[in-house]
Amino acid sequence: MKKFTTNRRKLLAGAAGASVLATLPARAKAAAIKVGYVSPETGPLAPFGAADAFVISALSDKLAAKGITLELRDSQSDPNRAATVAQDLINDGVSLMLVSSTPETTNPVSDQCELAGVPCVSTVAPWQAWFFNRGGNPATGFSYTYHFFWGLEDVIAAYTGMWNQLSTDKTVGGLFPNDGDGNAWSDPVHGFPPVLAAQKFSLIDPGKFQDGSSDFSAQISAFKSGNAEIITGVVIPPDWGTFWTQAKQQGFSPKIATVGKALLFPETLDSLGTLGNNLSTEVWWTPSHPFSSSLTGQSAKALADAYTAKTGKQWTQPIGFAHALFEIAVDVLGRASDPTDRDKVLAALVATNINTVVGPISWSKGPVKNVAKTPLVGGQWRLTTSGPYKYDLIITENATAPQIPATGKMAYIS
């Protein structure tokens, strides 16, 4: 496998110093600490990895000063590929593994690390999809793999909080693919069904579909027949574009559509033209989050502004969590008595207690061993009449995280 200085198709082209490894002082090179990072840079999950190049470039000097050599791998949005490149990194001697973005990436990488005894930090997957889908037992947890993100209890609270702001018949159509997220969100014990039933919502679930589906006529027919006024689910960006376009073509117009994964990214909304107005989703990180980086001191807003200044693009939610992964890595390796010894790195990882740009991270608080939760709110995309971007993301529900300010109220899809 090629290393950071040459792989990933000029990941940091144009960045000062060209690469982390190139900027290491001579004595640091001899004692470099290897850190692996796996994320989806290509394929249908690529929007999750879109901020990686910016974050790594911005932190390259910080990492170099700590003697950290970064080994980056693209999962290509494929779980099998994620497992393979993780094994390659393990064999290459990484002291710590980082992994991000959906269970299709986090779970196979975490599993490889757990088997090999390599400390691993993962993020950007609901904790239940990461923990229970891997066979996690709340009584014992895992030995080497740790995770920070929100849970299904948080996303359900955000979604129902948004829905309850508007008048509907409380009939919900569910779009749940046959993948890690879809199986977790539709789980009859830990997922949406029992909570929706307790809140008197009626769920129409027409069954699992495969990622990359080209025809959603069966789902649309079921939702129309059941008079679903709310649509929810967790789908990859291309699938939402297909579903929403076909729904409009087939005369299906729900009052609310609140969808995870696909509707996180401004690029998805831009691709829908005017059809994206008032679509809603969960919001994990924004420039309004009241947290700052432990590495740079930047506020969430300063970090988002730096991303826009560097890339010319609208801020995107994964910026904060990619940055926080490296905050944790530097903190853990800095506290480890020997950052090249995996067991000593693990001891430092377990003792983590750090304030990051996505909030405080400590594994000591649960909800289960190996998991630290971050705050979650709900938001709605609005077409703009002025400004540089087509859509703005408005925070419309913050009951479970009032420290993140709401900036508007829910509106029906127009």
N, C-alpha and C positions, 0 to 999 in steps of 0.2 A: 504494500500500500504506500502511496506517496504521502509525504508529510505536509505540514501546514505551509511550508514555504513554496510548494509547487502545486498542490492539489486544489480542488474546488474551483477551477476555472477562474483564476485571478480574483479570488474572493475579496482581497483588499487592494485591488489595483488602484493606484493613485493615492493611497494612504501614505502618510508620512512614515518613513522607515520600512515600508513594504511588508513587513511581517514581524510577528513577535520574536521569532527565532533570530531574525537578522539584527534586531536591536539589542539582544542580550549582550552584556559585557562578557569579555573572554572568560573570566573565572566563573560567571554564572552559567555559561554554556556547558562547562565541564560537570556542573552539578545540577543540570536542568531537571525540573520537576515536571513529569509528563501528566497532562490532563487531557482526557478524551472528551469530545463533544459530538453527539449525534442529534441531528434534527432534519426535518424534511425541507430540503432546499429546492427540490424539483418534484413534479407530480401534482396531483390534485390538492395535496396539503401544503404546497409551497408557500401560500400566504402566511402560514405560521412561522416560517423561517425567514421571511423577507427582511426582518430587522437585524438578523444575525451579523451581517457584514458590517453594518454601521456600529453595532455595539462592540464587536471585537476590535474594529479599527480604533474606536474611541478609547478603548481600555488597553491597547497594546503596550503602551509605556508602563502602565500600572502592573500588567502581568509580567513584562520583562524585568521590571525592578525586583520582582519576587522570584525570579529565576524559573518562571513557568513557561514551558513549551506546550503549545496547544496543538492537539491532533484532532482535526475536524473531519467528520464523515457525513455524507448525505445519505439519509435513509431511502431517498427516492419515493417516499410515501408508501413504502412496502414493508410490512412486518418482517418478512423473511430476510430482506436486505438489512433491516435494522439489526436483527440478531447476528447476522454475518459480520457486519462491520464492527459491532460491539466485541465480538470474539476476537477479531483482528486487533483491536485496540488493547484488549486484555492481554493478548499474547505479546504485544509490543511493550508491555510493562507500565501502563498508566497507573499512577497512584490513586487517581480519583476519576470517576466517570460522571459526566453531566449529560442529561438528555432532556429534550423538550418536545412537546406538541403531539397531543392525542394519544390514546392508548395503543394505537397501531405503531407508535414509535417508543413511547415510554415503557410499555410492558415487556416487549421482547428484550430490550436493552437491560432493563432492571433484572429480568430473569437470568440473563447471562451473567450479570455481575453477582447476583445472589449465589449462583452455582459455583462461581470461581472465587468467591471471597474478595471481591473488589468493592470498595465503598462507592456508592452511587447516589447522586441527587437528581431527582426528576421533577418536572413541573408541567403545567398546561395540560392537565387531564383531570377530570373530577376525581376526587380521592377514592370514591367507591369503585370507579372503573379501573383505577390503578391497583387498589388493594384487594377487593373481592374477586375481580376477574383473574387475579394471579393466585387465587386460593389462599388469600391471607386469613389468618385466624386472629380475631381481636385479642384473644388471651395471650398470644405469643408473638404475633407480628413477624417481621423479617429481621435478619441479622445484619445485612450490609446495605440495604436499599431504603432510602428516605425520600419523602415527597412533600412538596408544598403547593397548595392550590385550594380552591373552594370545593364544596361538596354538592351532591344532588339536593340536599336539604336547603342549600342556599339558593340554587338556581330555581328550584320549585317555588320558594318563597318570593323571589324576585318576579318570576313570571306571574304567579297568581296575584301578587300585589299590583302588577300592572293591569291585569285583566279586570280586577275588581274595581278599578277606577272607571270602567265603562259598563254600559248596560248590554248584556248578552243573554242568550238562553243557557249559557254555561256548558254548551256542547263543544268538546275539543276533538279535533282530528289529529291523530298522531302519525308523524313520519319518522319511523325508526328503522334504520338500515341494519343489516346483519353484520355489524362490526362491534368493536369494543364499546364505543359510546352508545350505539343504538341498543345493544343488549343491556347495558347498565341503566340507561334512561327508562327503558320499558320493563325493567325487572319488577315482578309482582310484589317483591318484599322491600327492596331498597330503592326502587325507582319512582317514577311519576304515578303509576296507577293507584297505590293505596292512599297517597296524599290527596290526589285529585278527588277520589271517592269520598274521603273524609270531609272535604270542603264542598261537597255536593256538585262537583263537576262530573259530567258524563264523558267518558273517553271512547272514541271510535278508533280502534286499532286494526287496520286492514291487513296487518301482517308485515313481516320483514321483507325488505327488498335489498338487492345487491348494490353496493356503491358503483356508480357509473351507469345506472339505469337510463334508458333513453325513452321510456314510455311510462307515464304515471297515470294513465287513464283509469286503471282499476282503483287507485287510491282516490282520485278525484271523484269518481262515480260513488264510492262509499261515503265520502264526505258530503257530497251533494244530497245523497239519499237520506243521510242522517241529519241533515240541516246543521252541519258544523259551522258555527260562527267564529270559532277560534281554531287556528292551526298552530301546532307546535311540533317540535322534533329536533333532531340533531343530524344535519346532513352536510356533506362536503359541498363547497361552493358550486361546482358544475351541476350537481344534482338539483340544488335549489333553483338555479337559473332555468333548468329544464322543467321542473315541476311548476314554477310560478308562471312561466310563459304558457304552458299547456293549460293551466287552470284558467287563465284569462281567456284563452282561445275557446275553452269549453264552457264559458259562462259561469265559472265558480268564483265568487267574490266574498270571502269571509270578512268579518268586521275587523279582526285582529289576526296578525301572523307574527308569532314570536318564536324564533328559531335559533338554535345554537350552532356553532361552528361556521356555517356559511355566511351568516349575517354579521359576523364580527368585523369584517374588513371593508374599508371604503371602496376597494376595487370591485367587490361584488356588487355593491349598490350602484356604482358608476356604470357597470355593465348592463344594469336593468333599465337604464334611462329613467323615465319618470315613474316606472312601475315599482320603484323602491320606496316611494314616499310613505312614511309612517310604518314601515316594517320595524320590528323590535327584536331585541336580543339581550343576553346577559352582558354585563360590562365589568371586566376584571380590573382594568387599569385605564386611567385617563390623565391628562395634564392637570386635572383638578384634584387628584388624589393627594392627601396632605402628608406625603412621605418624601424622604430625601435619600440619596445614595450614600452608603457608608464609604464608598471608594472615592467619589468625586465631590461629594457635598451638593450635587445638583438636586434641585427639587424635581418633582415629576414634570412640572411645566417646563423647566429649563431643559430637561432631557428630551422632551417631545419637540421643543423648539429647535434644539440642536439637530435632531433627526431631520426635521423639515429643511433646515438651513443646509445640511450636508447633502441630502438626497433630492430635494425639491418636491418631496411627496408629503401627503397628509399623514399625520401621526397614526399609528396603528397599535392595537393593544399588546401584541407580543414584545414591544420594545422594553417595557418595564420588567417583564419576567425573564427575558434573555439577560438583561442587565443584572437582575437580582441573582441569577444563577452564578455569575462570575463574582458578585459580591460575596456569596456564600463560599465559593471555592477559595478565594483569596483569604477570607477569614479562617476557614478550616485549616488550610495548609500553613497559614501563619501561626496557628496555635499548636499544630502537631509537633511533638518533640523531634520527630524525624519525618519530614513530608515525603520521603521516598519509601517509607515503610507503611504498607497498607493497613496493618493493624493499628498503628499509631495515628494514622489519618482517620480511621474509623472512630477511635476514641475521641478525637477532636470533633468529628462530625456529630456524634451523639450529644455532645455537650454544647452544641450551637445555641446561641442566644444573641441575635443580631437584628438591628433595625435596618431594613432595606428600602429601596424605592417603591416596593410593593407592600410594605408594612413589616411588622416584627415577625421574625421566624425563630421558633423554638420547638423542638420535637417533644418537649416535656409536657405539653398541654393537651395532646390528643387532637381529634376525638378517639383515635386509636394509636397504638405505638407506630412510629415511623411516619406519622402524618402531622403537618402543621398547616393550619387553615389561614387563608387570606380573605379579605373582605370582598363582597360582591354586591353590585347594584344592578338595576335594569335601565335600559335606554331605548330610545326610538330615533330612527333616522329621519331627518327632515330635509326636504329640498330647500336650498338656499336661494334667496333673491339677490344676494350680494356676497362678496367675499371670493376667495380663490378656489373654493371647492364646490362641487355639485351638492354634496350632502354634509350635514353636521349631525353628530351624535348627541342627542339631548338626554340627560339623566332624568328619568321620570319616576323612579321608584328607589328609595334608599332606606326603607324601614329597618333593615337588618344591618345597615352600615351608615348611620346618620352623619358620621364624620366626613362622608363624601357628599357634597351638596347637590341637591336636586336642582335642575335648571329648567324644568317644564313639567307639564302634565300630559298624560296619554291622550291621543286622538285616534279616531277611527281611520282605517285605511280609506283614502279618498280615490 
